[in-house]
Amino acid sequence: MVTVYSVSLPLQNFVFRLVFAQKLFNQNPKIMEAQTKQRVTSKRSSKQPSKPKQSKTVGKVDGVPQIQMLEIRSVSPDPLQPRKTFDEPSLQNLAQSIAEHGVLQPITVRKCDDGYIIVMGERRFRASKLAGLTTIPAMVRDYVDTEVLEVQIIENLQRKDVEPTEEAEAIQFLLDRYEPGEIAKRLGRSENYIRQRIKLAGLIEGFKAFVRTGEMTISLGVAVALFEPGEQQMMLESLEGEYQGHRIKRMIESRTYDLTKACFDVTDKSLVTKAGACTICPFNAANQGNLFGEGKMVCTRTSCFENKKTKAFIQLLKRVKKEGLKLVPNINTYNIDVERNQWILAQMEKQGLSSPLIEELDILKKPIKPTLEAIREKYSHCDHTEEVLGKFLTEAMESYAEEMEAWDNAMDHGFEKGVFLHTGTYLTQTIFVKFREEADSGGSAAKSLEKRKMAECTPEEQIIKINMRELRKKHIENNKMFKEVVDAIRETDYINRNKPLTKDEMVAITITLFENNIGWNDQREHFGDFFGEDSKLSRKELLDQFKQNFKKETLYKLLRFLLTRQVHLGESNHTNDLTNKSFYEAMQSFYKDNISAIEETYVESRQKREARIKERITELEKQAKVIED
């Protein structure tokens, strides 16, 4: 049984707005061409299940539809509804509200052979069933199949709690009929927002799952979506089923390049003819909707970027040879055996260019003129006045003048023009360079072992150099490994652990405070036996000894020492500074008598001063009254 109701004023307003919105979205008939309709219809029909069977519909009904009370059992959700997720607690709250107040906003349905199928309002329908209702207010409308999904998508996108990947897939569907700019206008979003969601739709399913659970941020998801599905799959497999944000960020960083820092001209179409200019390349993030920020040019195609870097480097070699410049790569004794650096030296040798190490040279780089803004940035961690910063700027300008004089007269002192090459980025910098003068020019034997090339060394010396280089490599590897461990720990919930500190943690805190916060003089004066006898111990042996002899009292002493040293003096005191106030009150339980004696001295002095002030004010008030009379 269907009951027809007259429309109350609030509901009438809602209905008019609904009809107006639907007409507004379909006001441009040129966009809805027959070919697009056919494609969308075939996409929907290919996915349509056999039940419930939907009847053919006959165009839209003009005017305002009436609200009907439908049997809730005659209404069914649309199996092709884009919305897949419903928040259970929120649904329970809505059901409770409906049980108390009823359904305040009718759902929209369309007829089918077995009853009605929901177009808009599935959440209200679900909550009504939970509330035990047997009927539900509804507006029955007729839609053609190509319109139903579009109306559902638009209704879902206007919700506040849209799941990001569902939103992305819905907007991707609308691209079959509308341009991104038009979708943005119709949904009240920025075009960049729409383009980011379009890109998010390109995530493979494994990463979409991370976004749905909230583990992966939308911005990180968009960054991953910049890569082709095959590369995304390799990134996903490397995670071994576990979300690791820091690893994903590192993989993105290793696969993306800031084009504003490229060593080549990004507008050059001829550098790599097939690729063309970076400014119009589809793999430039700026051409995909400013995904990294307004106008931010980021390359997401590793092979092309590296190819252009190599081409630019070969062109550089030819230019410096033609112009007679000295090319100085950033290569020294410690990194000469790195594969990339060996390749650079080999290419220089092919062009007949010499390849000195930087420790063999005196290099002048063009000075940068200091500014007050740069001085402020340099000393941003210090609370300096403008007057002090001005003095720093004056000193910096004096140094700059001296450096510019050396730069301008470099060629008069034996320097020649050169180009400094950063071997990682291939970025270059104009320099003046000359070979460093040796104290004794008696040949290669007079040079230190560190400065000599392998060919100039005896077999025994070569063994020493090889071992030195290996030690340096291990040091660099340990640096990188430790940083990776720290980054990984920072990504965990370690700081939110509610358990007491372990002995190892207390040892680490104690040593950290001692090494980073206690000056050398204070270490000798107050903590002379902190590590015990340590002159002949390695770092590991020293740590093991400290852990074995560790006492909590050592940590307490350190903390109390720092408590007395890290209060704020000067214009701060115990009445206007939280740190100072907490210290002041903490000391009361230990040295109340001492503090009281000091306070009494100041109170007595203050009372005398206040008495004099009171007398002076009274006298001034009398004088003011005489003048007034």
C-alpha positions as CSV (number, residue, x, y, z in Angstrom):
1,M,0.0,0.0,0.0
2,V,1.3,3.5,-0.9
3,T,0.1,6.6,1.0
4,V,0.5,10.0,-0.7
5,Y,1.1,13.0,1.5
6,S,1.0,16.7,0.8
7,V,4.4,18.3,1.1
8,S,5.1,20.5,4.2
9,L,6.9,23.8,3.7
10,P,10.4,22.6,4.9
11,L,10.2,19.4,2.8
12,Q,8.9,21.4,-0.1
13,N,11.9,23.6,0.0
14,F,14.2,20.5,0.1
15,V,12.4,19.1,-2.9
16,F,12.7,22.3,-4.9
17,R,16.4,22.4,-4.1
18,L,16.8,18.8,-5.2
19,V,15.0,19.3,-8.5
20,F,17.0,22.5,-9.1
21,A,20.3,20.8,-8.4
22,Q,19.5,18.0,-10.8
23,K,18.5,20.4,-13.6
24,L,21.7,22.5,-13.0
25,F,23.9,19.5,-13.3
26,N,22.3,18.5,-16.7
27,Q,22.1,22.1,-18.1
28,N,24.8,21.5,-20.7
29,P,23.4,19.0,-23.2
30,K,26.5,19.2,-25.4
31,I,28.5,17.3,-22.8
32,M,26.1,14.4,-22.7
33,E,26.7,13.2,-26.3
34,A,25.2,9.9,-27.5
35,Q,28.6,8.2,-27.6
36,T,29.4,8.9,-24.0
37,K,25.9,7.8,-22.9
38,Q,26.3,4.5,-24.8
39,R,29.7,3.9,-23.1
40,V,28.4,4.6,-19.6
41,T,25.3,2.5,-20.3
42,S,27.4,-0.5,-21.4
43,K,29.7,-0.1,-18.4
44,R,26.7,-0.2,-16.1
45,S,24.8,-3.0,-17.8
46,S,27.9,-5.2,-17.9
47,K,28.0,-5.1,-14.1
48,Q,24.2,-5.3,-13.4
49,P,23.3,-8.5,-11.5
50,S,20.2,-10.4,-12.5
51,K,18.3,-9.5,-9.3
52,P,16.5,-7.3,-8.6
53,K,15.4,-6.9,-12.2
54,Q,15.0,-3.3,-13.1
55,S,12.2,-2.1,-15.4
56,K,12.9,0.3,-18.2
57,T,12.2,3.9,-17.2
58,V,10.6,6.6,-19.2
59,G,12.4,9.9,-18.8
60,K,12.2,12.3,-15.9
61,V,9.0,13.7,-14.4
62,D,8.9,17.5,-14.5
63,G,7.7,19.4,-11.5
64,V,7.9,18.6,-7.8
65,P,7.3,14.9,-7.0
66,Q,5.0,14.0,-4.1
67,I,6.2,12.4,-0.9
68,Q,4.8,8.8,-0.4
69,M,5.0,6.5,2.5
70,L,6.4,3.2,1.1
71,E,6.4,-0.2,2.7
72,I,10.1,-0.6,3.7
73,R,10.1,-4.2,2.5
74,S,9.3,-3.0,-1.0
75,V,12.5,-0.8,-1.1
76,S,15.9,-2.3,-2.0
77,P,19.4,-0.7,-2.0
78,D,21.0,-0.3,-5.5
79,P,23.7,-3.0,-5.8
80,L,25.6,-0.6,-8.1
81,Q,25.5,2.3,-5.6
82,P,29.1,3.8,-5.5
83,R,29.0,4.1,-1.7
84,K,30.4,1.0,-0.2
85,T,31.2,1.9,3.4
86,F,28.8,2.9,6.2
87,D,30.1,3.9,9.7
88,E,28.3,1.6,12.1
89,P,28.4,3.8,15.2
90,S,27.1,6.7,13.1
91,L,24.4,4.5,11.7
92,Q,23.3,3.4,15.2
93,N,23.1,7.1,16.3
94,L,20.9,7.9,13.2
95,A,18.7,4.9,13.9
96,Q,18.2,6.1,17.5
97,S,17.3,9.6,16.2
98,I,14.8,8.1,13.7
99,A,13.2,6.0,16.3
100,E,12.6,9.2,18.4
101,H,11.8,11.8,15.7
102,G,11.1,9.8,12.5
103,V,12.7,10.2,9.1
104,L,12.9,14.0,8.6
105,Q,14.2,13.9,5.0
106,P,12.6,11.5,2.5
107,I,14.7,9.2,0.4
108,T,14.6,9.2,-3.4
109,V,13.7,6.0,-5.2
110,R,12.8,4.7,-8.7
111,K,10.4,2.0,-9.7
112,C,11.4,-1.5,-10.7
113,D,9.5,-4.7,-11.4
114,D,9.8,-5.9,-7.7
115,G,9.1,-2.6,-6.0
116,Y,11.6,0.3,-5.6
117,I,15.3,0.8,-5.8
118,I,17.1,3.6,-3.8
119,V,18.7,6.4,-5.7
120,M,19.5,8.6,-2.8
121,G,19.2,8.0,1.0
122,E,20.5,4.4,1.5
123,R,22.0,5.4,4.9
124,R,18.5,6.7,6.1
125,F,17.0,3.5,4.8
126,R,19.5,1.3,6.7
127,A,18.9,3.3,9.9
128,S,15.1,3.1,9.5
129,K,15.3,-0.7,9.3
130,L,17.5,-0.7,12.4
131,A,14.9,1.5,14.2
132,G,12.2,-1.1,13.3
133,L,10.2,1.1,11.0
134,T,7.8,-0.6,8.5
135,T,7.3,2.4,6.2
136,I,9.6,5.2,5.0
137,P,8.9,8.6,3.3
138,A,10.1,8.6,-0.2
139,M,9.9,10.5,-3.5
140,V,9.5,8.3,-6.5
141,R,11.3,9.6,-9.6
142,D,11.9,8.2,-13.1
143,Y,15.5,8.2,-14.4
144,V,17.2,6.9,-17.4
145,D,20.0,4.4,-16.5
146,T,22.8,6.8,-17.4
147,E,21.5,9.3,-14.9
148,V,21.1,7.1,-11.9
149,L,24.7,6.4,-11.2
150,E,25.6,10.1,-11.8
151,V,23.0,11.3,-9.4
152,Q,24.2,8.8,-6.8
153,I,27.8,9.9,-7.3
154,I,27.0,13.6,-6.9
155,E,24.9,12.9,-3.8
156,N,27.7,10.9,-2.2
157,L,30.4,13.4,-3.1
158,Q,28.5,16.2,-1.3
159,R,28.6,14.3,2.0
160,K,31.3,15.3,4.5
161,D,32.4,11.8,5.4
162,V,33.2,10.4,1.9
163,E,35.9,7.8,2.0
164,P,38.8,9.2,-0.1
165,T,39.3,6.2,-2.4
166,E,35.5,6.0,-3.1
167,E,35.5,9.7,-3.8
168,A,38.4,9.3,-6.2
169,E,36.7,6.5,-8.1
170,A,33.5,8.5,-8.3
171,I,35.2,11.6,-9.7
172,Q,37.1,9.3,-12.1
173,F,33.7,8.1,-13.4
174,L,32.4,11.7,-13.9
175,L,35.5,12.3,-16.2
176,D,33.6,10.3,-18.9
177,R,31.2,13.2,-19.1
178,Y,32.9,16.4,-17.7
179,E,36.2,18.2,-17.6
180,P,38.0,18.4,-14.2
181,G,37.3,22.2,-14.0
182,E,33.6,21.7,-14.5
183,I,33.4,18.9,-11.9
184,A,35.2,21.2,-9.5
185,K,32.6,24.0,-10.1
186,R,29.6,21.7,-9.7
187,L,30.9,20.1,-6.5
188,G,32.2,23.4,-5.0
189,R,35.8,22.1,-4.9
190,S,39.1,23.5,-6.2
191,E,40.3,22.1,-9.5
192,N,43.5,21.0,-7.8
193,Y,41.5,19.1,-5.3
194,I,39.6,17.3,-8.1
195,R,42.9,16.5,-10.0
196,Q,44.4,15.1,-6.8
197,R,41.4,12.8,-6.4
198,I,41.7,11.8,-10.0
199,K,45.3,10.8,-9.4
200,L,44.4,8.9,-6.2
201,A,42.1,6.8,-8.3
202,G,45.2,5.5,-10.1
203,L,46.4,3.7,-6.9
204,I,46.6,0.0,-7.1
205,E,44.3,-1.9,-4.7
206,G,47.0,-2.7,-2.1
207,F,47.8,0.9,-1.5
208,K,44.1,1.9,-1.6
209,A,43.6,-0.5,1.4
210,F,46.2,1.5,3.4
211,V,44.3,4.7,2.6
212,R,41.0,3.2,3.6
213,T,42.4,2.1,7.0
214,G,43.8,5.6,7.6
215,E,47.4,4.3,7.8
216,M,48.4,6.1,4.6
217,T,47.7,9.9,4.2
218,I,46.0,11.1,1.1
219,S,49.0,13.2,0.1
220,L,51.3,10.2,0.3
221,G,48.8,8.1,-1.7
222,V,48.7,10.7,-4.4
223,A,52.5,10.7,-4.5
224,V,52.6,6.9,-5.0
225,A,49.8,7.2,-7.6
226,L,52.2,9.3,-9.8
227,F,54.0,6.0,-10.7
228,E,52.7,3.5,-13.2
229,P,50.9,0.4,-11.8
230,G,53.9,-1.9,-12.5
231,E,56.2,0.3,-10.4
232,Q,53.5,0.7,-7.7
233,Q,53.3,-3.1,-7.5
234,M,57.1,-3.4,-7.0
235,M,56.9,-0.7,-4.2
236,L,54.0,-2.6,-2.6
237,E,55.8,-6.0,-2.7
238,S,58.9,-4.5,-1.1
239,L,56.7,-3.7,2.0
240,E,55.9,-7.4,2.5
241,G,52.3,-6.7,3.5
242,E,53.1,-4.3,6.3
243,Y,52.5,-0.5,6.0
244,Q,55.8,1.4,6.5
245,G,55.4,5.1,5.9
246,H,59.1,6.0,6.1
247,R,60.1,3.4,3.6
248,I,57.4,4.5,1.1
249,K,58.6,8.1,1.5
250,R,62.2,7.0,0.8
251,M,61.1,5.1,-2.3
252,I,59.2,8.1,-3.6
253,E,62.2,10.4,-2.9
254,S,64.5,8.0,-4.8
255,R,62.1,8.0,-7.8
256,T,61.1,11.7,-8.0
257,Y,63.2,14.7,-8.9
258,D,62.7,18.4,-8.3
259,L,63.0,19.9,-11.8
260,T,63.8,23.4,-10.4
261,K,67.1,21.9,-9.3
262,A,67.8,20.0,-12.5
263,C,71.3,20.4,-14.1
264,F,69.7,20.9,-17.5
265,D,67.3,23.4,-19.1
266,V,63.8,22.0,-18.6
267,T,62.5,23.9,-21.6
268,D,65.0,22.3,-23.9
269,K,63.2,20.2,-26.5
270,S,66.3,18.8,-28.2
271,L,68.3,17.5,-25.2
272,V,66.4,14.1,-25.5
273,T,64.3,14.5,-28.7
274,K,61.8,11.8,-27.9
275,A,61.1,13.1,-24.5
276,G,60.8,16.8,-25.4
277,A,60.7,19.6,-22.9
278,C,60.0,18.8,-19.2
279,T,57.6,21.8,-19.0
280,I,55.0,20.0,-21.2
281,C,55.8,16.4,-20.2
282,P,52.9,14.4,-18.7
283,F,55.3,12.9,-16.1
284,N,55.8,16.4,-14.7
285,A,53.6,16.6,-11.6
286,A,52.8,20.3,-12.4
287,N,51.0,19.0,-15.5
288,Q,48.9,16.6,-13.5
289,G,47.2,19.2,-11.3
290,N,49.8,20.8,-9.1
291,L,50.0,17.6,-7.0
292,F,53.0,18.9,-5.0
293,G,51.9,22.5,-4.7
294,E,51.1,25.4,-7.0
295,G,53.4,25.2,-10.1
296,K,55.8,22.6,-8.4
297,M,57.6,20.8,-11.1
298,V,58.5,17.2,-10.0
299,C,59.6,14.5,-12.5
300,T,58.3,11.0,-11.8
301,R,60.1,9.2,-14.6
302,T,63.5,8.1,-13.4
303,S,64.9,6.8,-16.6
304,C,64.2,10.0,-18.6
305,F,65.6,12.3,-15.9
306,E,68.8,10.3,-15.6
307,N,69.1,10.2,-19.4
308,K,68.9,14.0,-19.5
309,K,71.4,14.4,-16.7
310,T,73.9,12.3,-18.6
311,K,73.3,14.2,-21.8
312,A,73.8,17.5,-20.0
313,F,77.1,16.2,-18.4
314,I,78.5,15.1,-21.8
315,Q,77.6,18.6,-23.2
316,L,79.4,20.1,-20.2
317,L,82.6,18.2,-20.8
318,K,82.7,19.4,-24.4
319,R,82.1,23.0,-23.4
320,V,84.8,23.2,-20.8
321,K,87.3,21.6,-23.2
322,K,86.3,24.0,-25.9
323,E,86.6,27.1,-23.6
324,G,89.7,25.9,-21.9
325,L,88.2,25.7,-18.4
326,K,89.3,23.6,-15.5
327,L,86.6,21.1,-14.5
328,V,86.7,20.2,-10.8
329,P,84.4,17.3,-9.8
330,N,83.6,17.0,-6.0
331,I,85.8,13.9,-5.7
332,N,88.3,13.4,-2.9
333,T,90.4,10.5,-1.6
334,Y,87.6,9.0,0.4
335,N,84.9,8.9,-2.4
336,I,87.1,8.3,-5.4
337,D,86.2,4.6,-5.6
338,V,82.4,5.2,-5.6
339,E,81.1,3.8,-8.9
340,R,79.5,7.1,-10.0
341,N,82.7,9.0,-9.4
342,Q,84.8,6.4,-11.3
343,W,82.4,6.8,-14.3
344,I,82.8,10.6,-14.2
345,L,86.6,10.4,-14.1
346,A,86.5,7.9,-17.0
347,Q,84.4,10.3,-19.1
348,M,86.7,13.2,-18.3
349,E,89.7,11.1,-19.4
350,K,88.0,10.3,-22.7
351,Q,87.7,14.0,-23.4
352,G,91.4,14.5,-22.5
353,L,90.6,16.4,-19.3
354,S,92.7,16.2,-16.2
355,S,91.0,15.0,-13.0
356,P,92.6,16.3,-9.9
357,L,91.2,15.6,-6.4
358,I,89.8,18.5,-4.6
359,E,92.3,18.3,-1.7
360,E,95.1,19.0,-4.3
361,L,93.5,22.3,-5.2
362,D,92.9,25.8,-3.8
363,I,89.4,26.7,-4.9
364,L,87.7,30.1,-4.8
365,K,83.9,30.2,-5.0
366,K,82.1,33.5,-5.7
367,P,81.0,35.0,-2.3
368,I,77.4,35.6,-1.6
369,K,76.5,39.0,-0.4
370,P,75.1,38.8,3.1
371,T,71.6,40.3,3.9
372,L,69.9,41.1,7.2
373,E,67.3,38.4,6.4
374,A,70.1,35.8,6.0
375,I,71.6,36.9,9.3
376,R,68.2,36.6,11.0
377,E,67.9,33.0,9.6
378,K,71.4,32.1,10.7
379,Y,70.8,33.2,14.3
380,S,67.1,32.3,14.5
381,H,67.7,30.0,17.4
382,C,69.2,32.9,19.4
383,D,67.3,35.8,21.0
384,H,69.4,38.6,19.6
385,T,68.2,42.2,19.3
386,E,68.1,44.1,16.0
387,E,71.1,46.0,17.1
388,V,73.2,42.9,17.7
389,L,72.0,41.4,14.3
390,G,73.0,44.7,12.7
391,K,76.6,44.3,14.1
392,F,76.7,40.7,12.8
393,L,75.7,42.1,9.3
394,T,78.4,44.7,9.5
395,E,81.0,42.0,10.3
396,A,79.7,39.8,7.5
397,M,79.8,42.7,5.0
398,E,83.5,43.3,5.9
399,S,84.3,39.6,5.3
400,Y,82.3,39.8,2.0
401,A,84.4,42.8,0.8
402,E,87.6,40.9,1.5
403,E,86.4,37.8,-0.2
404,M,85.2,39.8,-3.3
405,E,88.6,41.4,-3.5
406,A,90.3,38.0,-3.6
407,W,87.7,36.9,-6.2
408,D,88.2,39.9,-8.4
409,N,92.0,39.6,-8.3
410,A,92.2,35.7,-8.4
411,M,93.9,35.5,-11.8
412,D,96.6,37.9,-10.6
413,H,97.5,35.3,-8.0
414,G,97.9,32.3,-10.2
415,F,94.2,31.1,-10.3
416,E,92.5,30.1,-13.5
417,K,88.8,29.9,-14.4
418,G,87.1,26.7,-13.6
419,V,83.8,24.9,-13.1
420,F,82.9,23.0,-9.9
421,L,80.8,19.9,-10.5
422,H,78.5,18.4,-7.9
423,T,78.8,14.7,-8.7
424,G,75.4,13.7,-7.4
425,T,73.3,16.3,-9.2
426,Y,75.7,17.4,-11.9
427,L,74.9,21.0,-10.9
428,T,77.8,23.4,-11.6
429,Q,79.3,26.5,-10.1
430,T,81.8,29.0,-11.5
431,I,85.1,29.0,-9.6
432,F,88.7,30.0,-9.7
433,V,91.2,27.2,-9.1
434,K,94.9,26.5,-8.9
435,F,97.0,23.6,-7.7
436,R,97.9,23.8,-4.0
437,E,101.6,24.6,-3.4
438,E,103.6,21.9,-1.7
439,A,106.0,22.8,1.1
440,D,108.7,20.9,-0.7
441,S,108.4,20.3,-4.4
442,G,110.8,17.3,-4.4
443,G,108.4,15.1,-6.3
444,S,105.6,12.7,-5.4
445,A,107.5,11.3,-2.4
446,A,107.2,14.8,-0.7
447,K,103.4,14.6,-0.8
448,S,101.6,13.0,2.1
449,L,100.3,9.5,1.5
450,E,96.7,10.8,1.6
451,K,97.3,13.2,-1.3
452,R,99.1,10.7,-3.6
453,K,97.4,8.7,-6.3
454,M,97.6,4.9,-6.2
455,A,100.1,4.9,-9.1
456,E,102.5,7.0,-7.1
457,C,102.5,4.6,-4.1
458,T,104.6,1.6,-3.3
459,P,102.7,-1.7,-2.8
460,E,102.8,-1.3,1.0
461,E,101.5,2.2,0.7
462,Q,98.7,1.0,-1.6
463,I,97.6,-1.5,1.0
464,I,97.5,1.3,3.6
465,K,95.4,3.5,1.2
466,I,93.0,0.6,0.4
467,N,92.4,-0.1,4.1
468,M,91.9,3.7,4.8
469,R,89.3,3.8,2.1
470,E,87.5,0.7,3.4
471,L,87.4,2.2,6.9
472,R,85.8,5.4,5.4
473,K,83.3,3.4,3.5
474,K,82.3,1.5,6.6
475,H,81.9,4.8,8.5
476,I,79.6,6.2,5.8
477,E,77.6,2.9,5.7
478,N,77.1,3.1,9.5
479,N,76.0,6.7,9.2
480,K,73.3,5.8,6.7
481,M,72.2,2.7,8.6
482,F,71.9,4.6,11.9
483,K,69.8,7.3,10.3
484,E,67.6,4.7,8.8
485,V,67.1,3.0,12.2
486,V,66.3,6.4,13.8
487,D,63.8,7.3,11.1
488,A,62.1,3.8,11.5
489,I,61.8,4.3,15.3
490,R,60.4,7.7,14.9
491,E,57.6,6.2,12.7
492,T,56.6,3.9,15.5
493,D,54.5,4.6,18.6
494,Y,57.6,4.3,20.8
495,I,57.1,7.6,22.6
496,N,53.6,6.6,23.5
497,R,54.6,3.5,25.5
498,N,53.1,3.6,29.0
499,K,55.6,1.1,30.5
500,P,58.4,2.2,32.9
501,L,61.8,2.9,31.5
502,T,64.1,-0.1,31.1
503,K,67.6,0.0,32.4
504,D,68.9,0.4,28.8
505,E,66.7,3.3,28.2
506,M,67.8,5.0,31.4
507,V,71.4,4.4,30.4
508,A,70.8,6.0,27.0
509,I,69.0,9.0,28.5
510,T,71.8,9.5,31.1
511,I,74.6,9.4,28.5
512,T,72.6,11.6,26.1
513,L,72.1,14.3,28.7
514,F,75.8,14.1,29.8
515,E,77.2,14.3,26.3
516,N,74.8,16.9,24.8
517,N,73.9,19.2,27.7
518,I,76.9,19.2,30.1
519,G,79.9,21.5,29.2
520,W,83.4,20.2,29.4
521,N,84.2,22.3,32.5
522,D,81.1,21.1,34.3
523,Q,81.9,17.5,33.4
524,R,85.3,17.8,35.1
525,E,84.0,19.7,38.1
526,H,80.7,17.8,38.9
527,F,81.0,14.5,37.1
528,G,84.7,13.7,37.1
529,D,84.1,9.9,37.6
530,F,81.1,9.6,35.4
531,F,82.5,6.9,33.1
532,G,85.2,5.7,35.6
533,E,88.5,4.7,34.1
534,D,88.0,5.0,30.4
535,S,91.3,5.8,28.8
536,K,92.0,2.4,27.3
537,L,88.4,1.2,26.6
538,S,86.7,1.1,23.2
539,R,83.2,2.7,22.9
540,K,81.5,-0.7,23.3
541,E,83.6,-1.6,26.3
542,L,82.9,1.8,27.8
543,L,79.2,1.4,27.3
544,D,79.2,-2.2,28.8
545,Q,81.1,-1.0,31.8
546,F,78.8,2.0,32.3
547,K,75.7,-0.3,32.1
548,Q,77.2,-2.7,34.6
549,N,77.9,0.0,37.2
550,F,74.8,2.1,36.4
551,K,72.8,3.5,39.3
552,K,69.6,5.6,39.1
553,E,71.2,8.1,41.4
554,T,73.5,9.1,38.5
555,L,70.5,10.0,36.3
556,Y,68.9,11.9,39.2
557,K,72.1,13.9,39.7
558,L,72.2,14.8,36.1
559,L,68.6,15.9,36.0
560,R,69.0,18.0,39.1
561,F,72.1,19.6,37.7
562,L,70.2,20.5,34.5
563,L,67.3,21.7,36.5
564,T,69.5,24.4,38.1
565,R,71.2,25.3,34.8
566,Q,68.2,25.6,32.4
567,V,66.1,28.1,34.2
568,H,65.5,31.4,32.4
569,L,67.2,34.5,33.8
570,G,67.3,38.1,32.7
571,E,63.7,39.4,32.1
572,S,62.2,36.1,33.2
573,N,61.4,35.2,36.8
574,H,59.3,32.9,38.9
575,T,56.2,35.1,38.4
576,N,56.1,35.4,34.6
577,D,57.8,32.2,33.4
578,L,56.4,28.7,33.7
579,T,59.8,27.0,33.8
580,N,61.0,29.3,36.5
581,K,57.8,29.0,38.6
582,S,57.9,25.2,38.5
583,F,61.6,25.3,39.6
584,Y,60.8,27.8,42.4
585,E,58.1,25.7,43.9
586,A,60.1,22.4,43.5
587,M,62.9,24.0,45.6
588,Q,60.6,24.9,48.4
589,S,60.5,21.4,49.7
590,F,64.3,21.3,50.1
591,Y,65.4,24.9,50.9
592,K,62.3,26.6,52.2
593,D,64.2,28.4,55.0
594,N,66.9,29.7,52.6
595,I,64.3,30.9,50.1
596,S,62.2,32.5,52.9
597,A,65.3,34.5,54.2
598,I,65.9,35.8,50.7
599,E,62.2,36.7,50.2
600,E,62.1,38.6,53.5
601,T,65.0,40.8,52.4
602,Y,63.2,41.7,49.3
603,V,59.8,42.1,51.0
604,E,61.3,44.5,53.5
605,S,62.9,46.6,50.8
606,R,59.7,46.5,48.7
607,Q,57.5,47.6,51.7
608,K,59.7,50.6,52.3
609,R,59.6,51.6,48.7
610,E,55.9,51.2,48.5
611,A,55.4,53.3,51.6
612,R,57.5,56.1,49.9
613,I,55.5,55.8,46.8
614,K,52.2,56.0,48.7
615,E,53.3,59.2,50.4
616,R,54.4,60.7,47.1
617,I,51.1,59.8,45.4
618,T,49.1,61.3,48.4
619,E,51.0,64.6,48.1
620,L,50.5,64.7,44.3
621,E,46.7,64.1,44.8
622,K,46.5,67.0,47.2
623,Q,48.3,69.3,44.7
624,A,46.0,68.2,42.0
625,K,42.9,69.0,44.1
626,V,44.3,72.5,44.9
627,I,44.8,73.2,41.2
628,E,41.3,71.9,40.4
629,D,39.7,74.2,43.1
